[in-house]
Amino acid sequence: MSCRWIWAAAAVCLLAGGCGKKKPNKPDATKGVVTGIVICADTGKPARFAEVTLTAAPPEGEKLEDSMPLPALESAVTDLDGRFRIEAVKPGQYYAFATLEGYLDPQLGLDFTDMKDLANDTLRSRDAIQQWKDHLTEVVVAAHRVSDLSLEIERAAEINGTVSYDDGSPAIGMHFQLFRKTAKDSWTPAGLPLLDSWSLHATSDSHGRYSVTNLVAGEYRVCALLPSDSEDTALPVCLGNTFRRKKSDTIKVQAGDTATGADIIIPLTGLHEVSGNLSALSDGHPVGRATLRLLYADDREQARETQIGDDDGGSYSFDYVPEGSYILQVSGAQDAETSGGQPDPGPTKPPRHYADKEIPVQVAGDVDSMNVTLAEQPPAKAN
């Protein structure tokens, strides 16, 4: 998971019900039971095979520490009558909600803009619950008691379109990024990469068609991502057929409606490779590990990210880089841990760390010798 998402992961786990799923609890007479039914608001019919999530209310009025455990999470799946039963629930106050394909999903409805500045995960979970409170049902669980609930799920918005190459052929297997306009006129990502490398699981089909579902109403920027290992390394092409998210077209969608025509065309020309090597200024040996980013030179918006590891020999590369002016940013560089040798390796030597560095890059064609030398970071001063 990219470090830029870590601060929000706990909150989404609590509200999305997608982290740390476990087998159904066995009955426990010392705890409580939660039962109920889930109804689809648009049809009035049972929500069959919906996932019901109980998240414990974060503690109020307590001193919050970074090491505090996250609130408990319980879940169950409804049956053909839309009913569910959750055994062995620890007594306490909970928030309950349900999710089903085509209906509102909190993972796609939370605004992470301010959440990153909160001090710890408990505060972040409180913020997530506050944002989603209109879709939550409070329930108090008591030992030796059955708490019965009636939950309702609301039909979500959808965005549909096609993605193709500029020669007319369909772009198959593309992932997508969505950004929703907030009340403060900023843009927040929809979804969050947690257990895999993608915020959204939608991909384009064999005809280049795609559909992103479970969205809250709003104004969105939509970007297709060329195949890659993760969002950070993938090239985005956004509505309006631009590589820059801030220059992309937007599309609005109302609650329960489907917005169509969100079509994206990917150019086949004007994309280049930027590659090179990282080495130590002192003796020229390859640097073992580092994070490299390409930033747009005009506003430092991140265009791409990649990492090198111990087996890369200091080499890196960015594929499919559009022509333009960039800043190559190198951070977190260090050598791999080494030992004294064979047959007696001796104690492990601490790795050397290198100072961050930025250099301008002009891309008008392939740049295959963007070699960077890094100065060793001075040791920290003792207090």
C-alpha positions in Angstrom: 0.0 0.0 0.0 1.3 3.4 -0.9 2.3 5.5 2.2 -0.1 8.3 1.2 -3.0 6.0 2.0 -1.9 4.5 5.4 -3.5 7.2 7.5 -7.0 6.5 6.1 -6.8 2.7 6.0 -8.2 2.1 9.5 -11.2 4.3 8.9 -12.1 2.5 5.7 -11.7 -0.9 7.3 -14.2 0.1 9.9 -16.8 1.4 7.5 -16.2 -0.7 4.4 -16.2 -4.1 6.2 -13.5 -5.2 3.8 -10.6 -5.7 6.1 -9.8 -8.6 8.3 -13.0 -10.6 7.5 -13.4 -13.7 9.6 -15.6 -16.7 9.8 -19.0 -16.4 11.5 -18.9 -16.4 15.3 -20.0 -19.4 17.3 -22.8 -18.8 19.8 -21.6 -17.5 23.2 -24.1 -17.1 26.0 -22.0 -14.5 27.7 -22.3 -12.1 24.8 -25.1 -10.6 22.7 -26.8 -11.4 19.4 -27.7 -9.0 16.6 -30.4 -10.0 14.0 -32.4 -8.2 11.4 -33.4 -7.6 7.9 -32.0 -5.4 5.1 -34.4 -3.8 2.6 -33.6 -2.1 -0.7 -35.0 1.5 -0.5 -35.8 1.7 -4.3 -37.7 -1.6 -4.6 -38.9 -2.3 -1.0 -37.6 -5.9 -1.5 -35.2 -7.8 0.6 -31.5 -7.1 0.0 -30.3 -10.6 -0.7 -26.6 -11.5 -0.1 -25.9 -8.0 1.2 -23.0 -7.6 3.7 -24.0 -6.2 7.1 -21.3 -4.6 9.2 -21.3 -3.7 12.9 -18.5 -1.3 13.9 -18.1 -0.5 17.6 -18.5 3.2 18.5 -15.1 4.7 19.2 -14.6 5.7 22.9 -15.8 9.2 23.9 -14.2 11.4 26.5 -11.0 9.3 26.7 -7.4 10.3 26.1 -6.5 8.9 22.7 -3.2 7.2 22.2 -1.7 6.1 18.9 -1.4 2.6 20.2 -5.1 2.2 21.1 -6.8 -0.8 19.5 -9.3 -0.1 16.7 -13.0 -0.6 17.5 -14.3 -4.1 17.0 -15.8 -5.1 13.7 -18.4 -7.8 13.1 -20.1 -8.8 9.8 -22.6 -11.2 8.3 -24.3 -11.8 4.9 -28.0 -11.8 4.4 -30.0 -14.8 3.2 -32.7 -15.1 0.5 -35.1 -13.3 2.8 -32.7 -10.4 3.4 -32.2 -11.6 7.0 -29.0 -11.9 9.0 -27.8 -13.0 12.4 -24.5 -12.2 14.1 -23.6 -14.3 17.1 -21.3 -13.6 20.1 -21.2 -9.8 19.8 -19.3 -8.1 22.7 -21.7 -5.9 24.7 -21.5 -2.2 23.8 -22.6 0.5 21.4 -22.3 -0.2 17.6 -23.1 1.4 14.3 -24.7 -0.9 11.7 -25.0 -0.6 7.9 -25.2 -2.8 4.8 -23.6 -2.8 1.4 -24.6 -4.5 -1.9 -23.4 -4.0 -5.4 -25.3 -1.1 -7.0 -26.0 0.5 -3.6 -24.0 3.2 -1.6 -20.6 2.0 -0.4 -18.9 4.1 2.3 -15.5 3.3 0.8 -16.5 5.4 -2.2 -18.3 8.1 -0.2 -15.8 9.3 2.4 -13.8 12.5 2.1 -10.2 11.9 3.0 -9.0 15.5 2.6 -8.9 16.5 6.2 -8.7 13.0 7.7 -5.0 12.8 7.0 -4.3 15.6 9.5 -6.0 13.9 12.5 -3.7 12.6 15.2 -4.6 8.9 15.3 -6.7 6.1 13.9 -9.4 6.5 16.6 -10.0 10.1 15.6 -10.0 9.0 11.9 -12.7 6.4 12.6 -14.8 9.0 14.4 -14.5 11.3 11.5 -15.5 8.5 9.1 -18.5 7.6 11.2 -19.5 11.3 11.4 -19.3 11.6 7.6 -21.5 8.5 7.1 -23.8 9.0 10.1 -26.9 9.5 7.8 -26.5 5.9 6.5 -25.8 4.3 9.9 -28.1 2.8 12.5 -27.1 2.8 16.1 -27.6 -0.4 18.2 -26.8 -1.3 21.8 -25.7 -4.8 22.3 -26.3 -6.4 25.8 -25.2 -9.8 27.2 -27.8 -12.5 27.0 -30.0 -10.3 24.7 -31.0 -10.3 21.0 -31.0 -6.9 19.3 -33.1 -6.8 16.2 -32.5 -4.3 13.4 -34.2 -3.1 10.2 -31.6 -1.6 7.8 -32.3 0.1 4.5 -29.8 0.6 1.6 -30.0 3.3 -1.0 -29.4 2.9 -4.7 -26.1 4.5 -5.7 -25.0 6.5 -8.7 -23.0 5.0 -11.6 -20.7 6.3 -14.3 -20.4 4.4 -17.6 -18.2 5.0 -20.6 -15.7 3.5 -23.0 -11.9 3.6 -23.1 -10.1 3.1 -26.4 -6.8 3.9 -28.2 -6.6 6.6 -30.8 -6.5 4.0 -33.6 -10.0 3.0 -32.7 -9.3 -0.3 -30.9 -10.7 -0.9 -27.5 -8.5 -0.5 -24.4 -9.1 -3.7 -22.5 -8.4 -4.4 -18.9 -7.9 -0.7 -17.8 -8.3 0.2 -14.1 -9.8 3.5 -13.1 -9.3 6.4 -10.7 -12.2 8.7 -9.6 -11.9 12.0 -7.8 -15.0 13.6 -6.3 -15.4 17.4 -5.8 -15.9 18.3 -2.1 -17.9 21.0 -0.4 -14.6 23.0 -0.2 -14.1 22.7 -4.0 -11.1 20.4 -3.5 -10.9 16.9 -5.0 -10.9 13.7 -2.9 -10.2 10.2 -4.2 -13.1 7.7 -4.4 -12.0 4.5 -2.9 -8.8 3.4 -1.3 -6.2 0.7 -2.1 -6.2 -1.5 0.9 -5.7 -5.3 0.4 -4.6 -4.8 -3.2 -3.1 -2.0 -5.3 -6.3 -0.5 -6.7 -9.0 1.8 -5.3 -11.7 0.6 -7.6 -12.2 -2.9 -8.9 -13.9 -1.8 -12.1 -12.0 -2.7 -15.3 -12.8 -2.2 -19.0 -14.2 -5.2 -20.8 -13.3 -6.8 -24.2 -15.0 -3.9 -26.0 -13.4 -1.2 -23.8 -16.7 -0.6 -21.9 -16.6 0.2 -18.2 -19.0 1.0 -15.3 -18.1 2.4 -11.9 -20.9 1.7 -9.4 -21.8 2.3 -5.8 -21.0 6.1 -5.9 -22.5 9.0 -4.0 -24.0 11.8 -6.0 -21.5 14.5 -7.1 -19.1 15.8 -9.7 -16.3 13.5 -10.7 -13.0 13.4 -12.6 -12.5 10.0 -14.2 -9.1 8.6 -15.3 -8.2 5.4 -17.0 -5.0 3.7 -15.8 -2.7 1.9 -18.2 -1.8 -1.6 -17.0 0.7 -1.6 -14.1 1.4 -3.1 -10.7 -0.4 -0.3 -8.8 -2.0 3.1 -9.1 1.2 4.9 -8.2 3.1 3.4 -11.1 0.3 3.6 -13.7 -0.1 6.3 -16.3 -3.5 8.0 -16.0 -5.4 9.3 -19.0 -8.4 11.4 -17.9 -11.7 12.6 -19.3 -10.9 15.1 -22.1 -8.1 12.8 -23.2 -5.5 14.6 -21.0 -2.7 13.2 -18.8 -3.3 16.0 -16.2 -6.0 15.4 -13.7 -6.4 19.1 -13.1 -7.1 19.7 -16.8 -9.6 16.9 -17.2 -13.3 17.3 -18.0 -15.7 16.5 -15.2 -19.0 14.6 -15.1 -21.9 15.0 -12.7 -24.2 12.2 -11.5 -27.3 12.3 -9.3 -28.3 9.8 -6.6 -29.6 6.6 -8.1 -28.8 7.7 -11.7 -26.4 6.5 -14.3 -24.2 9.0 -16.1 -23.1 7.8 -19.6 -20.7 9.0 -22.2 -17.6 9.2 -19.9 -15.4 8.2 -22.9 -11.6 8.3 -22.8 -9.2 8.0 -25.7 -5.6 6.9 -25.1 -2.9 8.2 -27.5 -0.4 5.8 -28.9 2.3 8.4 -29.7 4.2 10.9 -27.7 4.9 8.5 -24.8 8.5 7.8 -23.8 10.7 6.0 -21.3 12.7 7.7 -18.6 15.4 5.4 -17.0 18.7 5.5 -15.4 20.7 4.5 -12.3 21.2 5.7 -8.7 24.7 5.5 -7.3 26.6 6.8 -4.2 28.6 10.0 -4.8 31.4 8.7 -2.6 32.4 5.6 -4.5 29.9 5.0 -7.3 28.3 1.8 -5.9 24.6 1.3 -6.8 22.1 2.5 -4.2 20.0 -0.4 -2.8 16.6 1.2 -2.1 14.8 4.4 -3.0 11.5 5.9 -4.0 11.5 7.9 -7.2 8.7 10.3 -8.3 8.2 12.3 -11.5 6.5 15.6 -10.6 5.1 18.0 -13.2 7.5 21.0 -13.2 4.8 23.7 -13.2 2.9 22.7 -10.0 4.8 19.6 -8.6 1.7 17.4 -9.1 2.8 13.8 -9.0 2.8 12.2 -12.4 4.4 8.8 -11.6 6.0 6.9 -8.8 8.3 3.8 -8.7 10.6 2.1 -6.2 13.8 0.3 -6.5 14.9 -2.6 -4.3 18.0 -4.5 -3.4 17.8 -6.7 -6.5 17.5 -3.8 -9.0 21.2 -2.8 -8.9 20.3 0.9 -8.6 18.4 0.9 -11.9 14.9 2.4 -12.4 12.6 3.2 -15.2 9.3 5.0 -15.9 7.3 3.7 -18.9 4.8 5.7 -21.0 5.9 9.2 -19.9 4.2 12.0 -21.9 6.3 14.7 -23.4 6.9 17.7 -21.1 8.9 19.2 -18.2 9.3 17.3 -15.0 11.2 17.1 -11.7 12.8 13.8 -10.8 12.5 13.4 -7.0 14.6 10.8 -5.2 13.8 10.1 -1.5 14.3 7.5 1.2 17.5 6.2 -0.5 19.7 3.8 1.4 22.0 0.8 1.0 20.9 -2.7 1.8 22.0 -4.1 5.1 25.3 -6.0 4.8 27.3 -8.3 6.9 31.0 -8.8 7.3 31.5 -11.7 4.9 32.1 -15.5 4.8 32.6 -17.8 6.6 32.0 -15.6 9.6 29.6 -12.9 8.6 29.9 -11.0 11.9 27.5 -8.3 13.0 25.2 -6.7 10.5 26.3 -3.2 9.5 23.7 -0.5 9.5 22.8 0.7 6.0 24.0 4.1 4.8 21.3 6.7 4.1 21.4 9.3 1.3 20.1 12.8 1.1 17.0 13.5 -1.0 17.6 15.0 -4.3 15.6 16.7 -7.1 16.7 17.3 -10.7 14.9 18.7 -13.7 14.0 16.4 -16.6 12.8 17.5 -20.1 11.1 14.6 -21.9 10.9 15.0 -25.7 11.9 11.4 -26.5 13.3 8.5 -24.6 15.6 9.5 -21.7 17.7 6.4 -21.1 20.7 7.7 -19.1 19.1 9.8 -16.3 21.8 8.8 -13.8 21.7 10.3 -10.4 24.5 10.4 -7.8 23.5 10.8 -4.1 25.5 12.3 -1.3 25.5 10.4 2.0 23.2 11.9 4.6 25.1 13.5 7.5 24.6 11.7 10.8 21.9 13.1 13.1 23.2 15.5 15.8 23.1 14.2 19.3 20.8 16.1 21.7 
